[in-house]
């Protein structure tokens, strides 16, 4: 999931900050929640998971959102 979102954002011209957490350093409950939602943040706020990112991209809403938070300057 992380690779898909990262590739999409890079393809749009965004330089995403990616935080990868070592599985051995966190509790199983926290890991399952992060995997469930995907933990995608845009502009410092939780945006959603892969489904939401892809849906807003397909609908054409993602680029304006990225521009609003100054993550994209096109």
N, CA, C, O and CB atoms as a CASP TS submission, in Angstrom:
PFRMAT TS
TARGET T0000
AUTHOR 0000-0000-0000
METHOD Language model
MODEL 1
PARENT N/A
ATOM      1  N   UNK     1       0.830  -1.188   0.000  1.00  0.00           N
ATOM      2  CA  UNK     1       0.000   0.000   0.000  1.00  0.00           C
ATOM      3  C   UNK     1       0.865   1.239   0.000  1.00  0.00           C
ATOM      4  O   UNK     1       0.616   2.172  -0.763  1.00  0.00           O
ATOM      5  CB  UNK     1      -0.939   0.005   1.198  1.00  0.00           C
ATOM      6  N   UNK     2       1.869   1.260   0.838  1.00  0.00           N
ATOM      7  CA  UNK     2       2.751   2.419   0.940  1.00  0.00           C
ATOM      8  C   UNK     2       3.421   2.698  -0.402  1.00  0.00           C
ATOM      9  O   UNK     2       3.539   3.854  -0.809  1.00  0.00           O
ATOM     10  CB  UNK     2       3.812   2.197   2.031  1.00  0.00           C
ATOM     11  N   UNK     3       3.856   1.649  -1.085  1.00  0.00           N
ATOM     12  CA  UNK     3       4.526   1.808  -2.372  1.00  0.00           C
ATOM     13  C   UNK     3       3.582   2.428  -3.401  1.00  0.00           C
ATOM     14  O   UNK     3       4.001   3.287  -4.177  1.00  0.00           O
ATOM     15  CB  UNK     3       5.048   0.454  -2.877  1.00  0.00           C
ATOM     16  N   UNK     4       2.335   2.015  -3.421  1.00  0.00           N
ATOM     17  CA  UNK     4       1.359   2.528  -4.382  1.00  0.00           C
ATOM     18  C   UNK     4       1.110   4.015  -4.150  1.00  0.00           C
ATOM     19  O   UNK     4       1.146   4.805  -5.094  1.00  0.00           O
ATOM     20  CB  UNK     4       0.037   1.746  -4.281  1.00  0.00           C
ATOM     21  N   UNK     5       0.860   4.398  -2.907  1.00  0.00           N
ATOM     22  CA  UNK     5       0.597   5.810  -2.592  1.00  0.00           C
ATOM     23  C   UNK     5       1.839   6.651  -2.861  1.00  0.00           C
ATOM     24  O   UNK     5       1.740   7.735  -3.436  1.00  0.00           O
ATOM     25  CB  UNK     5       0.153   5.970  -1.117  1.00  0.00           C
ATOM     26  N   UNK     6       2.990   6.166  -2.457  1.00  0.00           N
ATOM     27  CA  UNK     6       4.242   6.897  -2.675  1.00  0.00           C
ATOM     28  C   UNK     6       4.485   7.085  -4.176  1.00  0.00           C
ATOM     29  O   UNK     6       4.847   8.181  -4.605  1.00  0.00           O
ATOM     30  CB  UNK     6       5.436   6.147  -2.021  1.00  0.00           C
ATOM     31  N   UNK     7       4.295   6.041  -4.973  1.00  0.00           N
ATOM     32  CA  UNK     7       4.480   6.140  -6.428  1.00  0.00           C
ATOM     33  C   UNK     7       3.510   7.128  -7.050  1.00  0.00           C
ATOM     34  O   UNK     7       3.897   7.914  -7.915  1.00  0.00           O
ATOM     35  CB  UNK     7       4.309   4.773  -7.081  1.00  0.00           C
ATOM     36  N   UNK     8       2.255   7.098  -6.621  1.00  0.00           N
ATOM     37  CA  UNK     8       1.260   8.034  -7.140  1.00  0.00           C
ATOM     38  C   UNK     8       1.662   9.471  -6.837  1.00  0.00           C
ATOM     39  O   UNK     8       1.653  10.321  -7.727  1.00  0.00           O
ATOM     40  CB  UNK     8      -0.122   7.734  -6.547  1.00  0.00           C
ATOM     41  N   UNK     9       2.014   9.745  -5.588  1.00  0.00           N
ATOM     42  CA  UNK     9       2.373  11.107  -5.204  1.00  0.00           C
ATOM     43  C   UNK     9       3.634  11.580  -5.923  1.00  0.00           C
ATOM     44  O   UNK     9       3.695  12.725  -6.371  1.00  0.00           O
ATOM     45  CB  UNK     9       2.572  11.192  -3.696  1.00  0.00           C
ATOM     46  N   UNK    10       4.629  10.721  -6.038  1.00  0.00           N
ATOM     47  CA  UNK    10       5.840  11.089  -6.775  1.00  0.00           C
ATOM     48  C   UNK    10       5.512  11.382  -8.235  1.00  0.00           C
ATOM     49  O   UNK    10       6.054  12.320  -8.819  1.00  0.00           O
ATOM     50  CB  UNK    10       6.892   9.967  -6.683  1.00  0.00           C
ATOM     51  N   UNK    11       4.628  10.585  -8.820  1.00  0.00           N
ATOM     52  CA  UNK    11       4.219  10.802 -10.203  1.00  0.00           C
ATOM     53  C   UNK    11       3.492  12.119 -10.414  1.00  0.00           C
ATOM     54  O   UNK    11       3.526  12.682 -11.509  1.00  0.00           O
ATOM     55  CB  UNK    11       3.345   9.678 -10.654  1.00  0.00           C
ATOM     56  N   UNK    12       2.840  12.609  -9.380  1.00  0.00           N
ATOM     57  CA  UNK    12       2.139  13.900  -9.456  1.00  0.00           C
ATOM     58  C   UNK    12       3.084  15.075  -9.210  1.00  0.00           C
ATOM     59  O   UNK    12       2.723  16.228  -9.441  1.00  0.00           O
ATOM     60  CB  UNK    12       0.993  13.940  -8.441  1.00  0.00           C
ATOM     61  N   UNK    13       4.296  14.775  -8.740  1.00  0.00           N
ATOM     62  CA  UNK    13       5.261  15.829  -8.461  1.00  0.00           C
ATOM     63  C   UNK    13       5.380  16.198  -6.997  1.00  0.00           C
ATOM     64  O   UNK    13       5.999  17.206  -6.654  1.00  0.00           O
ATOM     65  CB  UNK    13       4.905  17.034  -9.229  1.00  0.00           C
ATOM     66  N   UNK    14       4.793  15.392  -6.136  1.00  0.00           N
ATOM     67  CA  UNK    14       4.860  15.617  -4.694  1.00  0.00           C
ATOM     68  C   UNK    14       6.037  14.830  -4.138  1.00  0.00           C
ATOM     69  O   UNK    14       6.292  13.705  -4.568  1.00  0.00           O
ATOM     70  CB  UNK    14       3.527  15.203  -3.989  1.00  0.00           C
ATOM     71  N   UNK    15       6.745  15.407  -3.198  1.00  0.00           N
ATOM     72  CA  UNK    15       7.835  14.711  -2.530  1.00  0.00           C
ATOM     73  C   UNK    15       7.341  14.297  -1.149  1.00  0.00           C
ATOM     74  O   UNK    15       7.521  15.040  -0.184  1.00  0.00           O
ATOM     75  CB  UNK    15       9.121  15.610  -2.433  1.00  0.00           C
ATOM     76  N   UNK    16       6.718  13.116  -1.038  1.00  0.00           N
ATOM     77  CA  UNK    16       6.100  12.733   0.235  1.00  0.00           C
ATOM     78  C   UNK    16       7.118  12.359   1.297  1.00  0.00           C
ATOM     79  O   UNK    16       8.161  11.774   1.004  1.00  0.00           O
ATOM     80  CB  UNK    16       5.157  11.580   0.022  1.00  0.00           C
ATOM     81  N   UNK    17       6.798  12.703   2.520  1.00  0.00           N
ATOM     82  CA  UNK    17       7.576  12.223   3.659  1.00  0.00           C
ATOM     83  C   UNK    17       6.973  10.882   4.042  1.00  0.00           C
ATOM     84  O   UNK    17       5.768  10.786   4.274  1.00  0.00           O
ATOM     85  CB  UNK    17       7.562  13.249   4.876  1.00  0.00           C
ATOM     86  N   UNK    18       7.798   9.853   4.109  1.00  0.00           N
ATOM     87  CA  UNK    18       7.316   8.511   4.398  1.00  0.00           C
ATOM     88  C   UNK    18       7.930   8.043   5.702  1.00  0.00           C
ATOM     89  O   UNK    18       9.150   8.057   5.867  1.00  0.00           O
ATOM     90  CB  UNK    18       7.651   7.532   3.247  1.00  0.00           C
ATOM     91  N   UNK    19       7.086   7.634   6.618  1.00  0.00           N
ATOM     92  CA  UNK    19       7.538   7.098   7.895  1.00  0.00           C
ATOM     93  C   UNK    19       7.249   5.612   7.890  1.00  0.00           C
ATOM     94  O   UNK    19       6.091   5.193   7.881  1.00  0.00           O
ATOM     95  CB  UNK    19       6.844   7.812   9.105  1.00  0.00           C
ATOM     96  N   UNK    20       8.307   4.820   7.897  1.00  0.00           N
ATOM     97  CA  UNK    20       8.153   3.373   7.957  1.00  0.00           C
ATOM     98  C   UNK    20       8.511   2.929   9.362  1.00  0.00           C
ATOM     99  O   UNK    20       9.563   3.285   9.894  1.00  0.00           O
ATOM    100  CB  UNK    20       9.042   2.652   6.889  1.00  0.00           C
ATOM    101  N   UNK    21       7.625   2.150   9.952  1.00  0.00           N
ATOM    102  CA  UNK    21       7.799   1.727  11.340  1.00  0.00           C
ATOM    103  C   UNK    21       8.205   0.267  11.363  1.00  0.00           C
ATOM    104  O   UNK    21       7.567  -0.573  10.728  1.00  0.00           O
ATOM    105  CB  UNK    21       6.503   1.950  12.165  1.00  0.00           C
ATOM    106  N   UNK    22       9.263  -0.033  12.092  1.00  0.00           N
ATOM    107  CA  UNK    22       9.746  -1.399  12.221  1.00  0.00           C
ATOM    108  C   UNK    22       8.721  -2.228  12.986  1.00  0.00           C
ATOM    109  O   UNK    22       8.314  -1.862  14.088  1.00  0.00           O
ATOM    110  CB  UNK    22      11.120  -1.434  12.931  1.00  0.00           C
ATOM    111  N   UNK    23       8.306  -3.351  12.392  1.00  0.00           N
ATOM    112  CA  UNK    23       7.286  -4.207  13.004  1.00  0.00           C
ATOM    113  C   UNK    23       7.664  -4.659  14.411  1.00  0.00           C
ATOM    114  O   UNK    23       6.779  -4.839  15.247  1.00  0.00           O
ATOM    115  CB  UNK    23       7.042  -5.421  12.133  1.00  0.00           C
ATOM    116  N   UNK    24       8.935  -4.844  14.695  1.00  0.00           N
ATOM    117  CA  UNK    24       9.361  -5.358  15.991  1.00  0.00           C
ATOM    118  C   UNK    24       9.287  -4.305  17.088  1.00  0.00           C
ATOM    119  O   UNK    24       9.360  -4.645  18.269  1.00  0.00           O
ATOM    120  CB  UNK    24      10.767  -5.890  15.894  1.00  0.00           C
ATOM    121  N   UNK    25       9.144  -3.043  16.728  1.00  0.00           N
ATOM    122  CA  UNK    25       9.186  -1.969  17.712  1.00  0.00           C
ATOM    123  C   UNK    25       7.809  -1.445  18.118  1.00  0.00           C
ATOM    124  O   UNK    25       7.729  -0.476  18.873  1.00  0.00           O
ATOM    125  CB  UNK    25      10.002  -0.843  17.179  1.00  0.00           C
ATOM    126  N   UNK    26       6.744  -2.046  17.645  1.00  0.00           N
ATOM    127  CA  UNK    26       5.425  -1.534  18.000  1.00  0.00           C
ATOM    128  C   UNK    26       4.507  -2.664  18.437  1.00  0.00           C
ATOM    129  O   UNK    26       4.742  -3.838  18.153  1.00  0.00           O
ATOM    130  CB  UNK    26       4.808  -0.778  16.824  1.00  0.00           C
ATOM    131  N   UNK    27       3.487  -2.279  19.115  1.00  0.00           N
ATOM    132  CA  UNK    27       2.520  -3.261  19.582  1.00  0.00           C
ATOM    133  C   UNK    27       1.665  -3.742  18.415  1.00  0.00           C
ATOM    134  O   UNK    27       1.421  -2.994  17.468  1.00  0.00           O
ATOM    135  CB  UNK    27       1.634  -2.668  20.696  1.00  0.00           C
ATOM    136  N   UNK    28       1.218  -4.969  18.483  1.00  0.00           N
ATOM    137  CA  UNK    28       0.421  -5.566  17.410  1.00  0.00           C
ATOM    138  C   UNK    28      -0.870  -4.793  17.159  1.00  0.00           C
ATOM    139  O   UNK    28      -1.293  -4.659  16.011  1.00  0.00           O
ATOM    140  CB  UNK    28       0.096  -7.013  17.744  1.00  0.00           C
ATOM    141  N   UNK    29      -1.493  -4.290  18.203  1.00  0.00           N
ATOM    142  CA  UNK    29      -2.741  -3.541  18.042  1.00  0.00           C
ATOM    143  C   UNK    29      -2.536  -2.269  17.230  1.00  0.00           C
ATOM    144  O   UNK    29      -3.350  -1.944  16.366  1.00  0.00           O
ATOM    145  CB  UNK    29      -3.324  -3.193  19.404  1.00  0.00           C
ATOM    146  N   UNK    30      -1.452  -1.552  17.504  1.00  0.00           N
ATOM    147  CA  UNK    30      -1.149  -0.323  16.766  1.00  0.00           C
ATOM    148  C   UNK    30      -0.864  -0.663  15.312  1.00  0.00           C
ATOM    149  O   UNK    30      -1.335   0.029  14.410  1.00  0.00           O
ATOM    150  CB  UNK    30       0.056   0.424  17.398  1.00  0.00           C
ATOM    151  N   UNK    31      -0.101  -1.716  15.078  1.00  0.00           N
ATOM    152  CA  UNK    31       0.231  -2.134  13.715  1.00  0.00           C
ATOM    153  C   UNK    31      -1.019  -2.471  12.914  1.00  0.00           C
ATOM    154  O   UNK    31      -1.145  -2.058  11.761  1.00  0.00           O
ATOM    155  CB  UNK    31       1.169  -3.338  13.742  1.00  0.00           C
ATOM    156  N   UNK    32      -1.942  -3.213  13.509  1.00  0.00           N
ATOM    157  CA  UNK    32      -3.144  -3.591  12.765  1.00  0.00           C
ATOM    158  C   UNK    32      -3.991  -2.369  12.419  1.00  0.00           C
ATOM    159  O   UNK    32      -4.596  -2.324  11.348  1.00  0.00           O
ATOM    160  CB  UNK    32      -3.975  -4.591  13.573  1.00  0.00           C
ATOM    161  N   UNK    33      -4.042  -1.389  13.300  1.00  0.00           N
ATOM    162  CA  UNK    33      -4.805  -0.162  13.019  1.00  0.00           C
ATOM    163  C   UNK    33      -4.142   0.636  11.900  1.00  0.00           C
ATOM    164  O   UNK    33      -4.832   1.131  11.009  1.00  0.00           O
ATOM    165  CB  UNK    33      -4.926   0.710  14.294  1.00  0.00           C
ATOM    166  N   UNK    34      -2.832   0.768  11.928  1.00  0.00           N
ATOM    167  CA  UNK    34      -2.127   1.492  10.870  1.00  0.00           C
ATOM    168  C   UNK    34      -2.303   0.800   9.520  1.00  0.00           C
ATOM    169  O   UNK    34      -2.490   1.465   8.501  1.00  0.00           O
ATOM    170  CB  UNK    34      -0.635   1.615  11.209  1.00  0.00           C
ATOM    171  N   UNK    35      -2.244  -0.515   9.510  1.00  0.00           N
ATOM    172  CA  UNK    35      -2.450  -1.242   8.264  1.00  0.00           C
ATOM    173  C   UNK    35      -3.883  -1.086   7.774  1.00  0.00           C
ATOM    174  O   UNK    35      -4.124  -1.022   6.569  1.00  0.00           O
ATOM    175  CB  UNK    35      -2.114  -2.722   8.447  1.00  0.00           C
ATOM    176  N   UNK    36      -4.830  -1.025   8.696  1.00  0.00           N
ATOM    177  CA  UNK    36      -6.236  -0.909   8.314  1.00  0.00           C
ATOM    178  C   UNK    36      -6.510   0.411   7.608  1.00  0.00           C
ATOM    179  O   UNK    36      -7.163   0.432   6.565  1.00  0.00           O
ATOM    180  CB  UNK    36      -7.133  -1.040   9.540  1.00  0.00           C
ATOM    181  N   UNK    37      -6.025   1.498   8.159  1.00  0.00           N
ATOM    182  CA  UNK    37      -6.319   2.802   7.566  1.00  0.00           C
ATOM    183  C   UNK    37      -5.253   3.265   6.595  1.00  0.00           C
ATOM    184  O   UNK    37      -5.502   4.162   5.789  1.00  0.00           O
ATOM    185  CB  UNK    37      -6.484   3.826   8.645  1.00  0.00           C
ATOM    186  N   UNK    38      -4.073   2.675   6.654  1.00  0.00           N
ATOM    187  CA  UNK    38      -3.013   3.086   5.757  1.00  0.00           C
ATOM    188  C   UNK    38      -2.287   4.328   6.236  1.00  0.00           C
ATOM    189  O   UNK    38      -1.178   4.605   5.779  1.00  0.00           O
ATOM    190  CB  UNK    38      -3.569   3.323   4.395  1.00  0.00           C
ATOM    191  N   UNK    39      -2.877   5.072   7.132  1.00  0.00           N
ATOM    192  CA  UNK    39      -2.264   6.238   7.756  1.00  0.00           C
ATOM    193  C   UNK    39      -1.663   7.214   6.750  1.00  0.00           C
ATOM    194  O   UNK    39      -0.482   7.549   6.841  1.00  0.00           O
ATOM    195  CB  UNK    39      -1.203   5.795   8.713  1.00  0.00           C
ATOM    196  N   UNK    40      -2.464   7.670   5.796  1.00  0.00           N
ATOM    197  CA  UNK    40      -2.021   8.689   4.849  1.00  0.00           C
ATOM    198  C   UNK    40      -2.422  10.046   5.409  1.00  0.00           C
ATOM    199  O   UNK    40      -3.598  10.310   5.660  1.00  0.00           O
ATOM    200  CB  UNK    40      -2.634   8.457   3.419  1.00  0.00           C
ATOM    201  N   UNK    41      -1.428  10.895   5.597  1.00  0.00           N
ATOM    202  CA  UNK    41      -1.656  12.252   6.083  1.00  0.00           C
ATOM    203  C   UNK    41      -1.367  13.226   4.961  1.00  0.00           C
ATOM    204  O   UNK    41      -0.377  13.076   4.245  1.00  0.00           O
ATOM    205  CB  UNK    41      -0.780  12.563   7.323  1.00  0.00           C
ATOM    206  N   UNK    42      -2.219  14.221   4.802  1.00  0.00           N
ATOM    207  CA  UNK    42      -2.000  15.287   3.831  1.00  0.00           C
ATOM    208  C   UNK    42      -2.159  16.598   4.565  1.00  0.00           C
ATOM    209  O   UNK    42      -3.195  16.860   5.177  1.00  0.00           O
ATOM    210  CB  UNK    42      -2.988  15.187   2.616  1.00  0.00           C
ATOM    211  N   UNK    43      -1.131  17.418   4.502  1.00  0.00           N
ATOM    212  CA  UNK    43      -1.162  18.689   5.202  1.00  0.00           C
ATOM    213  C   UNK    43      -1.193  18.533   6.709  1.00  0.00           C
ATOM    214  O   UNK    43      -1.734  19.385   7.414  1.00  0.00           O
ATOM    215  CB  UNK    43      -2.343  19.480   4.759  1.00  0.00           C
ATOM    216  N   UNK    44      -0.613  17.447   7.209  1.00  0.00           N
ATOM    217  CA  UNK    44      -0.561  17.222   8.647  1.00  0.00           C
ATOM    218  C   UNK    44      -1.828  16.647   9.248  1.00  0.00           C
ATOM    219  O   UNK    44      -1.912  16.466  10.463  1.00  0.00           O
ATOM    220  CB  UNK    44      -0.249  18.485   9.322  1.00  0.00           C
ATOM    221  N   UNK    45      -2.813  16.359   8.416  1.00  0.00           N
ATOM    222  CA  UNK    45      -4.084  15.809   8.911  1.00  0.00           C
ATOM    223  C   UNK    45      -4.315  14.433   8.290  1.00  0.00           C
ATOM    224  O   UNK    45      -3.968  14.188   7.135  1.00  0.00           O
ATOM    225  CB  UNK    45      -5.276  16.766   8.582  1.00  0.00           C
ATOM    226  N   UNK    46      -4.908  13.542   9.084  1.00  0.00           N
ATOM    227  CA  UNK    46      -5.215  12.213   8.586  1.00  0.00           C
ATOM    228  C   UNK    46      -6.179  12.330   7.416  1.00  0.00           C
ATOM    229  O   UNK    46      -7.264  12.897   7.551  1.00  0.00           O
ATOM    230  CB  UNK    46      -5.808  11.324   9.703  1.00  0.00           C
ATOM    231  N   UNK    47      -5.783  11.792   6.268  1.00  0.00           N
ATOM    232  CA  UNK    47      -6.596  11.861   5.061  1.00  0.00           C
ATOM    233  C   UNK    47      -7.380  10.574   4.858  1.00  0.00           C
ATOM    234  O   UNK    47      -8.526  10.606   4.409  1.00  0.00           O
ATOM    235  CB  UNK    47      -5.721  12.141   3.844  1.00  0.00           C
ATOM    236  N   UNK    48      -6.777   9.457   5.183  1.00  0.00           N
ATOM    237  CA  UNK    48      -7.427   8.165   5.012  1.00  0.00           C
ATOM    238  C   UNK    48      -6.435   7.127   4.544  1.00  0.00           C
ATOM    239  O   UNK    48      -5.236   7.237   4.802  1.00  0.00           O
ATOM    240  CB  UNK    48      -8.582   8.270   4.027  1.00  0.00           C
ATOM    241  N   UNK    49      -6.928   6.134   3.865  1.00  0.00           N
ATOM    242  CA  UNK    49      -6.088   5.057   3.379  1.00  0.00           C
ATOM    243  C   UNK    49      -5.994   5.059   1.867  1.00  0.00           C
ATOM    244  O   UNK    49      -6.359   6.030   1.204  1.00  0.00           O
ATOM    245  CB  UNK    49      -6.612   3.732   3.861  1.00  0.00           C
ATOM    246  N   UNK    50      -5.504   3.969   1.342  1.00  0.00           N
ATOM    247  CA  UNK    50      -5.311   3.823  -0.095  1.00  0.00           C
ATOM    248  C   UNK    50      -6.612   4.053  -0.857  1.00  0.00           C
ATOM    249  O   UNK    50      -6.606   4.711  -1.898  1.00  0.00           O
ATOM    250  CB  UNK    50      -4.755   2.440  -0.414  1.00  0.00           C
ATOM    251  N   UNK    51      -7.720   3.525  -0.360  1.00  0.00           N
ATOM    252  CA  UNK    51      -9.004   3.686  -1.046  1.00  0.00           C
ATOM    253  C   UNK    51      -9.369   5.151  -1.224  1.00  0.00           C
ATOM    254  O   UNK    51      -9.804   5.561  -2.300  1.00  0.00           O
ATOM    255  CB  UNK    51     -10.105   2.973  -0.278  1.00  0.00           C
ATOM    256  N   UNK    52      -9.194   5.934  -0.178  1.00  0.00           N
ATOM    257  CA  UNK    52      -9.552   7.363  -0.263  1.00  0.00           C
ATOM    258  C   UNK    52      -8.603   8.114  -1.190  1.00  0.00           C
ATOM    259  O   UNK    52      -9.038   8.960  -1.972  1.00  0.00           O
ATOM    260  CB  UNK    52      -9.533   8.008   1.137  1.00  0.00           C
ATOM    261  N   UNK    53      -7.316   7.811  -1.105  1.00  0.00           N
ATOM    262  CA  UNK    53      -6.345   8.471  -1.985  1.00  0.00           C
ATOM    263  C   UNK    53      -6.665   8.168  -3.444  1.00  0.00           C
ATOM    264  O   UNK    53      -6.691   9.075  -4.277  1.00  0.00           O
ATOM    265  CB  UNK    53      -4.903   8.019  -1.647  1.00  0.00           C
ATOM    266  N   UNK    54      -6.909   6.900  -3.756  1.00  0.00           N
ATOM    267  CA  UNK    54      -7.198   6.515  -5.138  1.00  0.00           C
ATOM    268  C   UNK    54      -8.531   7.100  -5.617  1.00  0.00           C
ATOM    269  O   UNK    54      -8.635   7.549  -6.758  1.00  0.00           O
ATOM    270  CB  UNK    54      -7.220   4.988  -5.267  1.00  0.00           C
ATOM    271  N   UNK    55      -9.536   7.098  -4.762  1.00  0.00           N
ATOM    272  CA  UNK    55     -10.842   7.645  -5.150  1.00  0.00           C
ATOM    273  C   UNK    55     -10.744   9.138  -5.445  1.00  0.00           C
ATOM    274  O   UNK    55     -11.323   9.609  -6.424  1.00  0.00           O
ATOM    275  CB  UNK    55     -11.881   7.396  -4.043  1.00  0.00           C
ATOM    276  N   UNK    56     -10.027   9.882  -4.625  1.00  0.00           N
ATOM    277  CA  UNK    56      -9.902  11.326  -4.877  1.00  0.00           C
ATOM    278  C   UNK    56      -9.023  11.598  -6.084  1.00  0.00           C
ATOM    279  O   UNK    56      -9.222  12.593  -6.781  1.00  0.00           O
ATOM    280  CB  UNK    56      -9.331  12.040  -3.647  1.00  0.00           C
ATOM    281  N   UNK    57      -8.061  10.736  -6.341  1.00  0.00           N
ATOM    282  CA  UNK    57      -7.235  10.892  -7.541  1.00  0.00           C
ATOM    283  C   UNK    57      -8.079  10.661  -8.795  1.00  0.00           C
ATOM    284  O   UNK    57      -8.036  11.458  -9.733  1.00  0.00           O
ATOM    285  CB  UNK    57      -6.036   9.911  -7.510  1.00  0.00           C
ATOM    286  N   UNK    58      -8.839   9.577  -8.808  1.00  0.00           N
ATOM    287  CA  UNK    58      -9.667   9.240  -9.970  1.00  0.00           C
ATOM    288  C   UNK    58     -10.725  10.316 -10.226  1.00  0.00           C
ATOM    289  O   UNK    58     -11.028  10.628 -11.378  1.00  0.00           O
ATOM    290  CB  UNK    58     -10.344   7.874  -9.764  1.00  0.00           C
ATOM    291  N   UNK    59     -11.281  10.878  -9.162  1.00  0.00           N
ATOM    292  CA  UNK    59     -12.316  11.908  -9.326  1.00  0.00           C
ATOM    293  C   UNK    59     -11.742  13.281  -9.678  1.00  0.00           C
ATOM    294  O   UNK    59     -12.492  14.206  -9.989  1.00  0.00           O
ATOM    295  CB  UNK    59     -13.135  12.017  -8.058  1.00  0.00           C
ATOM    296  N   UNK    60     -10.416  13.414  -9.628  1.00  0.00           N
ATOM    297  CA  UNK    60      -9.789  14.689  -9.943  1.00  0.00           C
ATOM    298  C   UNK    60      -9.684  15.631  -8.757  1.00  0.00           C
ATOM    299  O   UNK    60      -9.285  16.784  -8.923  1.00  0.00           O
ATOM    300  CB  UNK    60     -10.543  15.356 -11.030  1.00  0.00           C
ATOM    301  N   UNK    61     -10.030  15.170  -7.574  1.00  0.00           N
ATOM    302  CA  UNK    61     -10.011  16.022  -6.388  1.00  0.00           C
ATOM    303  C   UNK    61      -8.658  16.045  -5.670  1.00  0.00           C
ATOM    304  O   UNK    61      -8.409  16.944  -4.866  1.00  0.00           O
ATOM    305  CB  UNK    61     -11.074  15.567  -5.431  1.00  0.00           C
ATOM    306  N   UNK    62      -7.786  15.080  -5.941  1.00  0.00           N
ATOM    307  CA  UNK    62      -6.537  14.974  -5.190  1.00  0.00           C
ATOM    308  C   UNK    62      -5.586  16.130  -5.478  1.00  0.00           C
ATOM    309  O   UNK    62      -5.018  16.701  -4.547  1.00  0.00           O
ATOM    310  CB  UNK    62      -5.855  13.664  -5.508  1.00  0.00           C
ATOM    311  N   UNK    63      -5.405  16.480  -6.727  1.00  0.00           N
ATOM    312  CA  UNK    63      -4.468  17.554  -7.074  1.00  0.00           C
ATOM    313  C   UNK    63      -4.864  18.880  -6.412  1.00  0.00           C
ATOM    314  O   UNK    63      -3.994  19.537  -5.840  1.00  0.00           O
ATOM    315  CB  UNK    63      -4.406  17.729  -8.602  1.00  0.00           C
ATOM    316  N   UNK    64      -6.129  19.305  -6.461  1.00  0.00           N
ATOM    317  CA  UNK    64      -6.497  20.542  -5.757  1.00  0.00           C
ATOM    318  C   UNK    64      -6.247  20.467  -4.242  1.00  0.00           C
ATOM    319  O   UNK    64      -5.853  21.460  -3.630  1.00  0.00           O
ATOM    320  CB  UNK    64      -7.965  20.857  -6.011  1.00  0.00           C
ATOM    321  N   UNK    65      -6.471  19.312  -3.648  1.00  0.00           N
ATOM    322  CA  UNK    65      -6.208  19.147  -2.216  1.00  0.00           C
ATOM    323  C   UNK    65      -4.720  19.323  -1.939  1.00  0.00           C
ATOM    324  O   UNK    65      -4.336  19.998  -0.983  1.00  0.00           O
ATOM    325  CB  UNK    65      -6.691  17.759  -1.723  1.00  0.00           C
ATOM    326  N   UNK    66      -3.887  18.719  -2.772  1.00  0.00           N
ATOM    327  CA  UNK    66      -2.436  18.834  -2.602  1.00  0.00           C
ATOM    328  C   UNK    66      -1.970  20.274  -2.818  1.00  0.00           C
ATOM    329  O   UNK    66      -1.061  20.743  -2.132  1.00  0.00           O
ATOM    330  CB  UNK    66      -1.707  17.891  -3.574  1.00  0.00           C
ATOM    331  N   UNK    67      -2.585  20.968  -3.764  1.00  0.00           N
ATOM    332  CA  UNK    67      -2.247  22.379  -3.995  1.00  0.00           C
ATOM    333  C   UNK    67      -2.642  23.238  -2.794  1.00  0.00           C
ATOM    334  O   UNK    67      -1.904  24.145  -2.407  1.00  0.00           O
ATOM    335  CB  UNK    67      -2.943  22.900  -5.269  1.00  0.00           C
ATOM    336  N   UNK    68      -3.795  22.955  -2.213  1.00  0.00           N
ATOM    337  CA  UNK    68      -4.274  23.730  -1.064  1.00  0.00           C
ATOM    338  C   UNK    68      -3.329  23.663   0.124  1.00  0.00           C
ATOM    339  O   UNK    68      -3.200  24.633   0.871  1.00  0.00           O
ATOM    340  CB  UNK    68      -5.639  23.243  -0.647  1.00  0.00           C
ATOM    341  N   UNK    69      -2.668  22.524   0.305  1.00  0.00           N
ATOM    342  CA  UNK    69      -1.743  22.376   1.443  1.00  0.00           C
ATOM    343  C   UNK    69      -0.307  22.647   1.023  1.00  0.00           C
ATOM    344  O   UNK    69       0.635  22.380   1.770  1.00  0.00           O
ATOM    345  CB  UNK    69      -1.852  20.967   2.046  1.00  0.00           C
ATOM    346  N   UNK    70      -0.149  23.192  -0.209  1.00  0.00           N
ATOM    347  CA  UNK    70       1.154  23.562  -0.756  1.00  0.00           C
ATOM    348  C   UNK    70       2.126  22.385  -0.850  1.00  0.00           C
ATOM    349  O   UNK    70       3.333  22.544  -0.669  1.00  0.00           O
ATOM    350  CB  UNK    70       1.764  24.648   0.086  1.00  0.00           C
ATOM    351  N   UNK    71       1.577  21.204  -1.134  1.00  0.00           N
ATOM    352  CA  UNK    71       2.409  20.029  -1.376  1.00  0.00           C
ATOM    353  C   UNK    71       2.688  19.893  -2.872  1.00  0.00           C
ATOM    354  O   UNK    71       3.521  19.088  -3.287  1.00  0.00           O
ATOM    355  CB  UNK    71       1.726  18.748  -0.828  1.00  0.00           C
ATOM    356  N   UNK    72       1.986  20.682  -3.668  1.00  0.00           N
ATOM    357  CA  UNK    72       2.110  20.629  -5.117  1.00  0.00           C
ATOM    358  C   UNK    72       1.994  22.052  -5.643  1.00  0.00           C
ATOM    359  O   UNK    72       1.109  22.802  -5.233  1.00  0.00           O
ATOM    360  CB  UNK    72       1.026  19.694  -5.755  1.00  0.00           C
ATOM    361  N   UNK    73       2.886  22.418  -6.549  1.00  0.00           N
ATOM    362  CA  UNK    73       2.915  23.796  -7.028  1.00  0.00           C
ATOM    363  C   UNK    73       2.628  23.921  -8.512  1.00  0.00           C
ATOM    364  O   UNK    73       3.086  24.873  -9.144  1.00  0.00           O
ATOM    365  CB  UNK    73       4.244  24.405  -6.730  1.00  0.00           C
ATOM    366  N   UNK    74       1.890  22.997  -9.079  1.00  0.00           N
ATOM    367  CA  UNK    74       1.593  23.073 -10.518  1.00  0.00           C
ATOM    368  C   UNK    74       0.422  23.960 -10.815  1.00  0.00           C
ATOM    369  O   UNK    74       0.051  24.124 -11.977  1.00  0.00           O
ATOM    370  CB  UNK    74       1.327  21.707 -11.074  1.00  0.00           C
TER
END
